[in-house]
Amino acid sequence: MEQPTSTGQIIILNGAPRSGKSSIVEVIQRTFDGVWMNLGVDVFVRHVTPERYRPGIGLRPGGERPDLEALVPVFYAAMYESIRRAQQAGPERCDGRWPPRRLFHSAQHPHRLPRSLAGLPVLFVGVRCPVEVIMERRNAGQPGREGTYATGSSDDDVPEPVRRWQEEIHIPGIYDLEVDTSQLTPEQCAHAIRRGLAGGPPPRAFQRLAAL
């Protein structure tokens, strides 16, 4: 049996809800060579976290659910450990060849980035989007996500939880690469990420954050 020769690349996209992370994921999984797995926060919220503990891992900044706060570090530790184990598993057979296994992870709490991934190949990408565009997307709705996202009203065009996300999600703002989804399509963002993986110095942002 042919043995694995390399472990996987990790991409972390960090941005507020409705900033366009999932659309970039779809392009990466559809167009990049190799096997790209989505092990993001949304996956853990919807398919891993018990319903009575939701949103749990997807809590907004601000501590609006103190009854769940103690569980958040536990949920994140489990998620990042699954990413670490999958990254180290090596290639898997796909279409008759042995491509490197590559992972994708969508992050929403950069201040909880773990030391357990330090030293692994991580490209940390900041997904920027102005709050005005975020609110346009929230107010327009999304099929299958009815009632999931707070929307604006005549009394409050930017709800306070949305404002908190916008203010806190990019602190401290240390990234290997940044994209703005109000200016770039998902395909263009994915192309920028591909370029970021292809050349230049090795990514260091995640290692710097994990050491904070």
N, CA, C and O of each residue as an XYZ file, in Angstrom:
848
protein
N       0.841     -1.192      0.000
C       0.000      0.000      0.000
C       0.877      1.243      0.000
O       1.856      1.322      0.742
N       0.529      2.193     -0.818
C       1.279      3.443     -0.865
C       1.068      4.197      0.434
O      -0.060      4.305      0.917
N       2.152      4.722      1.007
C       2.074      5.392      2.284
C       1.880      6.898      2.093
O       2.359      7.463      1.109
N       1.180      7.553      3.028
C       1.028      8.997      2.953
C       2.382      9.681      2.996
O       3.289      9.234      3.698
N       2.517     10.753      2.252
C       3.785     11.464      2.196
C       3.697     12.857      2.809
O       4.730     13.498      3.004
N       2.506     13.344      3.116
C       2.390     14.674      3.687
C       1.107     14.799      4.481
O       0.178     14.009      4.314
N       1.065     15.796      5.344
C      -0.154     16.082      6.073
C      -0.798     17.325      5.480
O      -0.271     17.924      4.543
N      -1.935     17.701      6.033
C      -2.753     18.686      5.359
C      -2.493     20.130      5.716
O      -1.935     20.452      6.764
N      -2.912     20.976      4.819
C      -2.927     22.419      5.017
C      -4.232     22.816      5.696
O      -5.292     22.281      5.369
N      -4.159     23.746      6.633
C      -5.345     24.267      7.296
C      -5.541     25.712      6.864
O      -4.596     26.502      6.864
N      -6.766     26.053      6.498
C      -7.150     27.441      6.248
C      -8.183     27.818      7.300
O      -9.170     27.107      7.487
N      -7.963     28.923      7.979
C      -8.950     29.436      8.913
C      -9.474     30.756      8.375
O      -8.704     31.688      8.145
N     -10.777     30.835      8.175
C     -11.424     32.077      7.778
C     -12.077     32.694      9.011
O     -12.875     32.039      9.681
N     -11.753     33.919      9.308
C     -12.321     34.587     10.460
C     -13.100     35.814      9.999
O     -12.545     36.713      9.368
N     -14.389     35.840     10.322
C     -15.217     36.977      9.951
C     -16.569     36.882     10.626
O     -16.947     35.829     11.139
N     -17.291     37.982     10.622
C     -18.608     38.029     11.256
C     -19.608     37.161     10.497
O     -19.410     36.890      9.313
N     -20.681     36.721     11.160
C     -21.750     36.031     10.448
C     -22.271     36.865      9.285
O     -22.465     38.074      9.415
N     -22.495     36.214      8.152
C     -22.963     36.820      6.898
C     -21.897     37.641      6.204
O     -22.208     38.439      5.319
N     -20.640     37.460      6.590
C     -19.554     38.142      5.889
C     -19.154     37.418      4.612
O     -18.430     37.980      3.790
N     -19.612     36.173      4.429
C     -19.338     35.462      3.186
C     -18.395     34.293      3.308
O     -17.909     33.790      2.295
N     -18.120     33.844      4.517
C     -17.181     32.736      4.711
C     -17.657     31.452      4.040
O     -16.884     30.774      3.363
N     -18.933     31.122      4.231
C     -19.443     29.860      3.677
C     -19.385     29.837      2.156
O     -19.142     28.790      1.557
N     -19.607     30.991      1.530
C     -19.532     31.048      0.064
C     -18.103     30.804     -0.416
O     -17.894     30.177     -1.454
N     -17.124     31.295      0.336
C     -15.722     31.038     -0.009
C     -15.403     29.563      0.177
O     -14.685     28.969     -0.627
N     -15.941     28.973      1.243
C     -15.739     27.537      1.488
C     -16.206     26.722      0.288
O     -15.512     25.813     -0.168
N     -17.385     27.056     -0.215
C     -17.947     26.294     -1.328
C     -17.030     26.339     -2.546
O     -16.847     25.331     -3.230
N     -16.459     27.501     -2.812
C     -15.560     27.619     -3.955
C     -14.285     26.815     -3.712
O     -13.810     26.126     -4.615
N     -13.734     26.894     -2.521
C     -12.515     26.143     -2.202
C     -12.755     24.654     -2.384
O     -11.955     23.962     -3.014
N     -13.853     24.163     -1.832
C     -14.120     22.730     -1.922
C     -14.396     22.284     -3.354
O     -14.105     21.145     -3.720
N     -14.954     23.173     -4.157
C     -15.319     22.819     -5.533
C     -14.151     22.932     -6.501
O     -14.095     22.193     -7.484
N     -13.212     23.848     -6.242
C     -12.211     24.165     -7.265
C     -10.771     23.857     -6.887
O      -9.933     23.714     -7.777
N     -10.455     23.751     -5.613
C      -9.068     23.488     -5.230
C      -8.746     22.007     -5.418
O      -9.610     21.149     -5.236
N      -7.497     21.712     -5.783
C      -7.062     20.325     -5.887
C      -7.035     19.686     -4.503
O      -6.852     20.365     -3.492
N      -7.219     18.375     -4.477
C      -7.138     17.646     -3.221
C      -8.460     17.628     -2.475
O      -9.490     18.068     -2.987
N      -8.411     17.115     -1.264
C      -9.600     16.940     -0.429
C      -9.631     18.054      0.610
O      -8.754     18.136      1.469
N     -10.634     18.898      0.526
C     -10.790     19.985      1.493
C     -12.017     19.703      2.345
O     -13.130     19.633      1.824
N     -11.827     19.541      3.644
C     -12.904     19.216      4.573
C     -13.309     20.473      5.340
O     -12.453     21.243      5.775
N     -14.610     20.676      5.503
C     -15.120     21.816      6.262
C     -15.356     21.374      7.703
O     -16.323     20.665      7.986
N     -14.492     21.782      8.598
C     -14.638     21.466     10.020
C     -14.880     22.748     10.802
O     -14.230     23.001     11.816
N     -15.815     23.548     10.323
C     -16.015     24.870     10.883
C     -16.997     24.934     12.033
O     -17.621     23.942     12.411
N     -17.112     26.140     12.579
C     -17.995     26.381     13.704
C     -19.436     26.014     13.366
O     -20.118     25.392     14.180
N     -19.912     26.391     12.173
C     -21.292     26.091     11.802
C     -21.582     24.600     11.839
O     -22.656     24.174     12.264
N     -20.612     23.812     11.389
C     -20.776     22.358     11.399
C     -20.942     21.858     12.830
O     -21.796     21.014     13.102
N     -20.126     22.381     13.740
C     -20.200     21.932     15.127
C     -21.463     22.426     15.819
O     -22.006     21.734     16.680
N     -21.932     23.606     15.456
C     -23.163     24.128     16.059
C     -24.359     23.282     15.644
O     -25.179     22.912     16.484
N     -24.464     22.976     14.361
C     -25.680     22.347     13.835
C     -25.686     20.834     13.944
O     -26.749     20.229     14.082
N     -24.514     20.210     13.884
C     -24.481     18.758     13.764
C     -23.755     18.044     14.899
O     -23.823     16.819     14.995
N     -23.068     18.783     15.755
C     -22.297     18.151     16.828
C     -22.812     18.567     18.201
O     -22.969     17.727     19.087
N     -23.077     19.864     18.381
C     -23.513     20.363     19.685
C     -24.944     19.913     19.987
O     -25.828     20.104     19.152
N     -25.195     19.315     21.166
C     -26.569     18.949     21.519
C     -27.485     20.170     21.477
O     -27.081     21.275     21.839
N     -28.708     19.957     21.033
C     -29.617     21.080     20.784
C     -29.818     21.938     22.026
O     -29.903     23.162     21.919
N     -29.894     21.320     23.200
C     -30.163     22.118     24.403
C     -28.981     22.995     24.808
O     -29.123     23.865     25.666
N     -27.812     22.771     24.196
C     -26.642     23.591     24.500
C     -26.322     24.592     23.397
O     -25.260     25.214     23.412
N     -27.232     24.750     22.441
C     -27.001     25.719     21.385
C     -27.507     27.089     21.819
O     -28.481     27.183     22.566
N     -26.835     28.179     21.345
C     -25.775     28.170     20.345
C     -24.426     27.704     20.841
O     -23.594     27.281     20.038
N     -24.177     27.768     22.166
C     -22.935     27.216     22.693
C     -21.709     27.725     21.988
O     -21.305     28.871     22.184
N     -21.105     26.877     21.159
C     -19.866     27.229     20.486
C     -20.039     28.425     19.556
O     -19.059     29.076     19.195
N     -21.276     28.717     19.166
C     -21.515     29.845     18.286
C     -21.943     31.110     19.008
O     -22.492     32.018     18.384
N     -21.700     31.190     20.329
C     -22.112     32.369     21.081
C     -21.508     33.639     20.506
O     -20.352     33.669     20.083
N     -22.324     34.690     20.502
C     -21.814     35.992     20.096
C     -20.921     36.544     21.203
O     -21.029     36.117     22.352
N     -20.041     37.491     20.870
C     -19.303     38.181     21.939
C     -20.282     38.906     22.844
O     -21.280     39.450     22.371
N     -20.006     38.919     24.147
C     -20.852     39.704     25.025
C     -21.451     38.950     26.196
O     -21.990     39.568     27.114
N     -21.367     37.604     26.184
C     -21.837     36.851     27.330
C     -23.339     36.891     27.526
O     -23.818     36.991     28.656
N     -24.103     36.813     26.411
C     -25.555     36.887     26.541
C     -26.163     35.591     27.055
O     -27.346     35.566     27.396
N     -25.384     34.510     27.119
C     -25.873     33.245     27.674
C     -24.903     32.751     28.743
O     -24.137     31.821     28.492
N     -24.923     33.359     29.941
C     -23.984     32.946     30.993
C     -24.137     31.479     31.387
O     -23.190     30.866     31.878
N     -25.333     30.913     31.174
C     -25.529     29.510     31.519
C     -24.737     28.572     30.628
O     -24.485     27.425     30.997
N     -24.334     29.061     29.431
C     -23.566     28.221     28.501
C     -22.082     28.575     28.457
O     -21.289     27.825     27.887
N     -21.701     29.693     29.043
C     -20.331     30.174     28.895
C     -19.300     29.154     29.359
O     -18.247     29.024     28.734
N     -19.573     28.435     30.429
C     -18.591     27.491     30.950
C     -18.317     26.343     29.987
O     -17.251     25.729     30.036
N     -19.292     26.048     29.097
C     -19.129     24.950     28.152
C     -18.390     25.361     26.892
O     -17.882     24.505     26.168
N     -18.322     26.658     26.619
C     -17.724     27.113     25.367
C     -16.280     26.642     25.219
O     -15.938     26.131     24.153
N     -15.401     26.783     26.235
C     -14.024     26.275     26.078
C     -13.971     24.777     25.806
O     -13.089     24.309     25.085
N     -14.903     24.026     26.374
C     -14.939     22.583     26.144
C     -15.290     22.286     24.690
O     -14.657     21.446     24.050
N     -16.301     22.980     24.174
C     -16.706     22.776     22.771
C     -15.565     23.152     21.818
O     -15.292     22.436     20.855
N     -14.908     24.275     22.095
C     -13.820     24.700     21.212
C     -12.647     23.738     21.275
O     -12.035     23.438     20.250
N     -12.325     23.252     22.468
C     -11.221     22.300     22.592
C     -11.494     21.047     21.775
O     -10.591     20.518     21.126
N     -12.738     20.567     21.803
C     -13.100     19.379     21.022
C     -12.993     19.650     19.532
O     -12.507     18.806     18.779
N     -13.446     20.830     19.100
C     -13.393     21.159     17.681
C     -11.954     21.230     17.187
O     -11.614     20.641     16.160
N     -11.112     21.952     17.921
C      -9.730     22.106     17.468
C      -8.954     20.786     17.541
O      -8.069     20.536     16.722
N      -9.287     19.953     18.515
C      -8.627     18.653     18.561
C      -9.019     17.811     17.353
O      -8.184     17.086     16.811
N     -10.282     17.897     16.922
C     -10.694     17.144     15.731
C      -9.955     17.657     14.502
O      -9.591     16.869     13.629
N      -9.728     18.964     14.423
C      -8.974     19.526     13.301
C      -7.536     19.026     13.336
O      -6.984     18.619     12.314
N      -6.936     19.060     14.521
C      -5.536     18.614     14.636
C      -5.391     17.148     14.249
O      -4.464     16.789     13.523
N      -6.294     16.303     14.724
C      -6.212     14.870     14.417
C      -6.405     14.621     12.922
O      -5.688     13.818     12.325
N      -7.378     15.312     12.320
C      -7.628     15.119     10.891
C      -6.449     15.612     10.063
O      -6.089     14.988      9.064
N      -5.842     16.729     10.472
C      -4.699     17.275      9.735
C      -3.540     16.299      9.728
O      -2.815     16.208      8.738
N      -3.356     15.573     10.809
C      -2.225     14.668     10.938
C      -2.503     13.274     10.370
O      -1.624     12.413     10.355
N      -3.738     13.067      9.904
C      -4.100     11.737      9.420
C      -3.471     11.398      8.076
O      -3.369     10.225      7.716
N      -3.043     12.429      7.323
C      -2.412     12.179      6.037
C      -3.423     12.039      4.918
O      -4.614     12.271      5.126
N      -2.962     11.660      3.729
C      -3.829     11.603      2.553
C      -4.870     10.492      2.634
O      -4.743      9.553      3.419
N      -5.864     10.618      1.834
C      -6.848      9.553      1.679
C      -7.079      9.344      0.188
O      -6.837     10.242     -0.619
N      -7.544      8.168     -0.166
C      -7.729      7.876     -1.577
C      -8.884      8.703     -2.135
O      -9.950      8.800     -1.527
N      -8.654      9.284     -3.281
C      -9.677     10.106     -3.924
C      -9.438     10.063     -5.428
O      -8.372     10.461     -5.899
N     -10.419      9.586     -6.181
C     -10.316      9.529     -7.636
C      -9.072      8.779     -8.105
O      -8.434      9.178     -9.079
N      -8.726      7.691     -7.414
C      -7.622      6.854     -7.851
C      -6.236      7.410     -7.607
O      -5.258      6.870     -8.125
N      -6.124      8.490     -6.820
C      -4.803      9.029     -6.542
C      -4.707      9.359     -5.057
O      -5.671      9.187     -4.311
N      -3.559      9.826     -4.642
C      -3.337     10.102     -3.231
C      -3.016     11.575     -3.028
O      -1.853     11.925     -2.828
N      -4.010     12.438     -3.073
C      -3.718     13.862     -2.844
C      -3.510     14.116     -1.360
O      -4.013     13.357     -0.532
N      -2.779     15.167     -1.006
C      -2.705     15.521      0.413
C      -4.093     15.852      0.941
O      -4.892     16.499      0.264
N      -4.359     15.410      2.130
C      -5.609     15.807      2.787
C      -5.452     17.253      3.235
O      -4.475     17.601      3.899
N      -6.397     18.080      2.879
C      -6.342     19.476      3.294
C      -7.624     19.807      4.052
O      -8.688     19.262      3.758
N      -7.513     20.680      5.003
C      -8.639     20.991      5.858
C      -9.047     22.438      5.728
O      -8.236     23.305      5.403
N     -10.300     22.683      5.983
C     -10.791     24.049      6.037
C     -11.509     24.240      7.351
O     -12.284     23.380      7.768
N     -11.264     25.344      8.001
C     -11.971     25.638      9.237
C     -12.408     27.090      9.251
O     -11.621     27.987      8.950
N     -13.659     27.318      9.600
C     -14.180     28.677      9.696
C     -14.245     29.077     11.158
O     -14.960     28.450     11.940
N     -13.515     30.102     11.534
C     -13.449     30.509     12.936
C     -14.337     31.720     13.176
O     -14.552     32.529     12.274
N     -14.855     31.841     14.401
C     -15.632     33.012     14.753
C     -15.190     33.615     16.075
O     -15.703     34.664     16.464
N     -14.278     33.000     16.760
C     -13.799     33.537     18.037
C     -12.278     33.503     18.033
O     -11.689     32.582     18.598
N     -11.618     34.492     17.404
C     -10.168     34.440     17.290
C      -9.456     34.479     18.618
O      -8.324     34.006     18.720
N     -10.093     35.039     19.656
C      -9.442     35.096     20.953
C      -9.398     33.721     21.610
O      -8.761     33.559     22.651
N     -10.061     32.732     21.025
C     -10.025     31.381     21.577
C      -9.178     30.442     20.721
O      -9.312     29.222     20.818
N      -8.312     31.002     19.890
C      -7.452     30.148     19.073
C      -6.511     29.368     19.982
O      -5.922     29.943     20.898
N      -6.361     28.074     19.743
C      -5.637     27.234     20.698
C      -4.158     27.076     20.369
O      -3.746     27.178     19.214
N      -3.379     26.827     21.400
C      -1.973     26.499     21.210
C      -1.809     25.128     20.548
O      -0.749     24.829     19.998
N      -2.857     24.293     20.598
C      -2.731     22.935     20.057
C      -2.463     22.926     18.561
O      -1.919     21.949     18.047
N      -2.832     23.998     17.835
C      -2.585     24.044     16.400
C      -1.296     24.789     16.054
O      -0.913     24.866     14.887
N      -0.629     25.337     17.070
C       0.628     26.035     16.811
C       1.634     25.057     16.216
O       1.756     23.925     16.683
N       2.347     25.492     15.193
C       3.321     24.633     14.536
C       2.772     23.891     13.341
O       3.539     23.346     12.547
N       1.428     23.859     13.192
C       0.829     23.221     12.030
C       0.703     24.244     10.897
O       0.732     25.448     11.149
N       0.564     23.778      9.660
C       0.466     24.705      8.525
C      -0.905     25.364      8.460
O      -1.854     24.793      7.923
N      -1.000     26.559      9.005
C      -2.266     27.286      9.078
C      -2.144     28.597      8.310
O      -1.237     29.389      8.568
N      -3.058     28.826      7.366
C      -3.188     30.121      6.715
C      -4.391     30.809      7.345
O      -5.523     30.347      7.204
N      -4.143     31.918      8.042
C      -5.192     32.612      8.782
C      -5.663     33.800      7.952
O      -4.901     34.729      7.683
N      -6.946     33.754      7.547
C      -7.498     34.727      6.612
C      -8.580     35.557      7.303
O      -9.522     35.009      7.878
N      -8.438     36.869      7.241
C      -9.473     37.759      7.745
C     -10.488     38.059      6.646
O     -10.123     38.553      5.579
N     -11.756     37.762      6.905
C     -12.826     38.018      5.934
C     -13.556     39.281      6.381
O     -14.364     39.255      7.309
N     -13.256     40.381      5.704
C     -13.826     41.675      6.059
C     -15.113     41.932      5.263
O     -15.276     41.465      4.136
N     -16.009     42.684      5.886
C     -17.232     43.101      5.193
C     -17.858     44.244      5.990
O     -18.094     44.081      7.187
N     -18.135     45.390      5.375
C     -18.749     46.509      6.100
C     -20.106     46.115      6.678
O     -20.832     45.298      6.111
N     -20.424     46.717      7.817
C     -21.667     46.356      8.493
C     -22.882     46.686      7.636
O     -23.908     46.016      7.756
N     -22.800     47.693      6.779
C     -23.934     48.024      5.913
C     -24.262     46.868      4.975
O     -25.431     46.566      4.736
N     -23.224     46.224      4.445
C     -23.426     45.078      3.551
C     -23.906     43.875      4.354
O     -24.775     43.126      3.906
N     -23.336     43.695      5.541
C     -23.791     42.621      6.432
C     -25.300     42.744      6.672
O     -26.026     41.753      6.592
N     -25.763     43.951      6.965
C     -27.181     44.142      7.252
C     -28.034     43.931      6.007
O     -29.147     43.418      6.117
N     -27.552     44.307      4.836
C     -28.295     44.028      3.605
C     -28.506     42.526      3.452
O     -29.597     42.081      3.096
N     -27.467     41.752      3.719
C     -27.573     40.292      3.595
C     -28.483     39.717      4.667
O     -29.276     38.819      4.382
N     -28.386     40.214      5.892
C     -29.254     39.734      6.958
C     -30.724     40.045      6.643
O     -31.590     39.183      6.790
N     -30.992     41.258      6.219
C     -32.368     41.659      5.962
C     -32.965     40.938      4.760
O     -34.177     40.734      4.690
N     -32.110     40.553      3.813
C     -32.592     39.830      2.633
C     -32.939     38.386      2.959
O     -33.701     37.754      2.229
N     -32.389     37.857      4.048
C     -32.645     36.474      4.429
C     -31.792     35.492      3.666
O     -31.099     35.851      2.714
N     -31.852     34.242      4.098
C     -31.109     33.169      3.463
C     -31.927     31.889      3.545
O     -32.306     31.475      4.641
N     -32.209     31.250      2.407
C     -33.000     30.020      2.430
C     -32.405     28.985      3.376
O     -31.205     28.713      3.345
N     -33.248     28.421      4.204
C     -32.803     27.418      5.161
C     -32.302     27.982      6.466
O     -32.051     27.233      7.411
N     -32.149     29.308      6.536
C     -31.657     29.934      7.766
C     -32.681     30.915      8.334
O     -32.321     31.853      9.044
N     -33.950     30.694      8.019
C     -34.986     31.614      8.473
C     -34.968     31.706     10.003
O     -34.966     30.695     10.705
N     -34.955     32.952     10.498
C     -34.959     33.164     11.940
C     -33.613     32.999     12.606
O     -33.504     33.156     13.822
N     -32.581     32.684     11.832
C     -31.258     32.446     12.415
C     -30.532     33.743     12.728
O     -29.856     33.851     13.751
N     -30.672     34.728     11.847
C     -29.900     35.954     11.959
C     -30.772     37.119     12.389
O     -31.895     37.280     11.911
N     -30.239     37.937     13.308
C     -30.920     39.167     13.695
C     -30.976     40.106     12.503
O     -30.020     40.211     11.734
N     -32.097     40.782     12.358
C     -32.281     41.711     11.246
C     -32.527     43.118     11.787
O     -32.790     43.304     12.975
N     -32.436     44.101     10.895
C     -32.661     45.482     11.285
C     -34.133     45.830     11.309
O     -34.971     45.107     10.770
N     -34.433     46.954     11.946
C     -35.804     47.453     12.015
C     -35.765     48.966     11.902
O     -34.692     49.567     11.867
N     -36.940     49.578     11.845
C     -36.996     51.036     11.760
C     -36.449     51.693     13.023
O     -35.973     52.827     12.982
N     -36.519     50.978     14.144
C     -36.013     51.514     15.407
C     -34.528     51.224     15.613
O     -33.844     51.952     16.332
N     -34.036     50.172     14.988
C     -32.643     49.769     15.210
C     -32.128     49.133     13.921
O     -32.323     47.939     13.692
N     -31.470     49.934     13.079
C     -31.045     49.413     11.786
C     -29.881     48.443     11.903
O     -29.703     47.591     11.032
N     -29.076     48.554     12.971
C     -27.995     47.598     13.236
C     -28.169     47.093     14.664
O     -27.770     47.783     15.603
N     -28.750     45.912     14.858
C     -28.967     45.395     16.214
C     -27.668     45.308     17.002
O     -26.592     45.104     16.439
N     -27.789     45.464     18.300
C     -26.606     45.518     19.160
C     -25.718     44.278     19.059
O     -24.497     44.431     19.056
N     -26.266     43.041     18.974
C     -25.386     41.878     18.796
C     -24.573     41.936     17.505
O     -23.412     41.529     17.480
N     -25.185     42.443     16.434
C     -24.471     42.575     15.163
C     -23.355     43.601     15.303
O     -22.255     43.407     14.786
N     -23.641     44.681     15.996
C     -22.618     45.706     16.212
C     -21.444     45.140     17.014
O     -20.286     45.448     16.730
N     -21.749     44.310     18.016
C     -20.675     43.709     18.820
C     -19.796     42.824     17.952
O     -18.570     42.873     18.047
N     -20.429     42.004     17.095
C     -19.644     41.170     16.188
C     -18.704     42.036     15.362
O     -17.511     41.750     15.253
N     -19.248     43.084     14.788
C     -18.473     43.927     13.885
C     -17.287     44.571     14.606
O     -16.216     44.737     14.023
N     -17.483     44.928     15.867
C     -16.435     45.603     16.626
C     -15.363     44.642     17.138
O     -14.200     45.024     17.262
N     -15.742     43.403     17.435
C     -14.837     42.513     18.154
C     -14.221     41.401     17.310
O     -13.178     40.858     17.675
N     -14.850     41.054     16.189
C     -14.437     39.847     15.487
C     -13.008     39.922     14.964
O     -12.332     38.897     14.877
N     -12.536     41.119     14.615
C     -11.204     41.233     14.024
C     -10.150     41.744     15.006
O      -9.083     42.198     14.592
N     -10.442     41.672     16.296
C      -9.435     42.005     17.295
C      -8.614     40.753     17.584
O      -9.212     39.721     17.888
N      -7.266     40.776     17.507
C      -6.396     41.933     17.271
C      -6.088     42.205     15.800
O      -5.318     43.121     15.509
N      -6.654     41.453     14.870
C      -6.475     41.756     13.451
C      -5.152     41.297     12.877
O      -4.633     41.915     11.948
N      -4.598     40.224     13.414
C      -3.335     39.668     12.902
C      -3.675     38.551     11.917
O      -4.170     37.498     12.320
N      -3.413     38.774     10.631
C      -3.762     37.803      9.599
C      -2.587     37.601      8.636
O      -1.708     38.453      8.508
N      -2.602     36.463      7.975
C      -1.678     36.234      6.859
C      -2.203     36.878      5.584
O      -1.434     37.252      4.698
N      -3.527     37.001      5.505
C      -4.175     37.487      4.288
C      -5.540     38.036      4.668
O      -6.197     37.502      5.561
N      -5.975     39.100      3.996
C      -7.312     39.647      4.211
C      -8.039     39.783      2.877
O      -7.438     40.103      1.851
N      -9.350     39.532      2.919
C     -10.201     39.734      1.751
C     -11.427     40.520      2.190
O     -11.850     40.432      3.342
N     -11.993     41.287      1.269
C     -13.190     42.080      1.532
C     -14.287     41.587      0.596
O     -14.220     41.781     -0.618
N     -15.298     40.946      1.181
C     -16.336     40.330      0.352
C     -17.336     41.343     -0.203
O     -18.208     40.981     -0.994
N     -17.217     42.605      0.203
C     -18.038     43.632     -0.442
C     -17.400     44.096     -1.745
O     -18.056     44.731     -2.570
N     -16.122     43.780     -1.928
C     -15.386     44.179     -3.117
C     -15.035     42.997     -4.025
O     -14.851     43.169     -5.230
N     -14.944     41.801     -3.443
C     -14.522     40.612     -4.184
C     -15.609     39.558     -4.157
O     -16.314     39.414     -3.158
N     -15.751     38.819     -5.248
C     -16.655     37.673     -5.278
C     -16.036     36.517     -4.506
O     -14.835     36.537     -4.235
N     -16.834     35.501     -4.141
C     -16.248     34.325     -3.492
C     -15.129     33.697     -4.328
O     -14.127     33.234     -3.785
N     -15.306     33.686     -5.645
C     -14.275     33.114     -6.521
C     -12.984     33.929     -6.435
O     -11.894     33.358     -6.403
N     -13.097     35.247     -6.396
C     -11.912     36.089     -6.293
C     -11.237     35.937     -4.935
O     -10.009     35.950     -4.843
N     -12.030     35.793     -3.893
C     -11.456     35.556     -2.564
C     -10.701     34.232     -2.539
O      -9.587     34.158     -2.020
N     -11.304     33.192     -3.097
C     -10.646     31.895     -3.138
C      -9.360     31.962     -3.955
O      -8.366     31.325     -3.608
N      -9.382     32.732     -5.040
C      -8.174     32.883     -5.858
C      -7.068     33.556     -5.056
O      -5.907     33.160     -5.155
N      -7.414     34.572     -4.260
C      -6.420     35.229     -3.413
C      -5.851     34.258     -2.385
O      -4.656     34.290     -2.090
N      -6.703     33.400     -1.843
C      -6.245     32.395     -0.876
C      -5.328     31.392     -1.556
O      -4.312     30.991     -0.987
N      -5.679     30.987     -2.766
C      -4.821     30.067     -3.510
C      -3.425     30.661     -3.718
O      -2.413     29.978     -3.561
N      -3.396     31.939     -4.073
C      -2.106     32.616     -4.250
C      -1.341     32.669     -2.928
O      -0.121     32.506     -2.896
N      -2.078     32.900     -1.840
C      -1.431     32.947     -0.538
C      -0.809     31.636     -0.138
O       0.193     31.608      0.577
N      -1.401     30.540     -0.598
C      -0.841     29.215     -0.298
C       0.324     28.870     -1.208
O       1.191     28.074     -0.849
N       0.338     29.477     -2.389
C       1.286     29.048     -3.420
C       2.681     29.625     -3.259
O       3.655     28.987     -3.659
N       2.804     30.806     -2.689
C       4.129     31.408     -2.667
C       4.317     32.328     -1.491
O       3.413     32.511     -0.674
N       5.501     32.909     -1.409
C       5.808     33.833     -0.342
C       6.262     33.127      0.912
O       6.391     31.903      0.936
N       6.505     33.908      1.964
C       6.979     33.312      3.227
C       5.904     32.459      3.865
O       4.722     32.678      3.603
N       6.267     31.497      4.691
C       5.260     30.649      5.342
C       4.376     31.475      6.261
O       4.855     32.421      6.886
N       3.085     31.134      6.355
C       2.168     31.883      7.213
C       2.623     31.856      8.670
O       3.073     30.822      9.164
N       2.505     32.982      9.351
C       2.947     33.078     10.742
C       1.880     33.644     11.670
O       2.055     33.610     12.888
N       0.773     34.165     11.127
C      -0.196     34.879     11.959
C      -0.748     34.002     13.069
O      -0.844     34.438     14.216
N      -1.108     32.781     12.740
C      -1.733     31.919     13.743
C      -0.770     31.607     14.875
O      -1.165     31.586     16.041
N       0.489     31.365     14.540
C       1.473     31.086     15.572
C       1.639     32.293     16.505
O       1.799     32.133     17.715
N       1.599     33.497     15.933
C       1.707     34.702     16.750
C       0.506     34.838     17.677
O       0.656     35.212     18.840
N      -0.691     34.535     17.163
C      -1.895     34.636     17.985
C      -1.901     33.581     19.076
O      -2.266     33.870     20.216
N      -1.499     32.358     18.743
C      -1.523     31.275     19.723
C      -0.557     31.547     20.865
O      -0.724     31.006     21.957
N       0.452     32.379     20.626
C       1.428     32.683     21.666
C       0.994     33.824     22.575
O       1.632     34.078     23.596
N      -0.097     34.521     22.210
C      -0.550     35.655     23.026
C      -1.060     35.193     24.392
O      -1.479     36.016     25.206
